[in-house]
Amino acid sequence: MSTAMNFGSKSFQPRPPDKGSFPLDHFGECKRFKEAFMKCLRENNSENALCRKESKEYLECRMERQLMAQEPLEKLGFGDLIDGKSETKTKF
């Protein structure tokens, strides 16, 4: 019973989000890439292995706009899709 009365004894210490947590795209900066990925998933019966190119482009967009931490594409599982600069980067 005494533990219920000790609300102020512990202080909350904020910490950064876990890996994989990232800000929402409130301004729709990567909406076009997200929509392309979602369309690919719909067309391929949610088989994400068939939409890896779209997934890579979406993650690249998020990294470029600081909506997620920069990570090497190889570490994200896209090492086999790297062929220099992505076409999508030149469309802006």
PyMOL commands that set and color helices and strands:
alter all, ss='L'
color gray80, all
select helices_A, chain A and resi 2-5+7-9+31-43+48-64+79-81+87-90
alter helices_A, ss='H'
color red, helices_A
deselect
rebuild
show_as cartoon
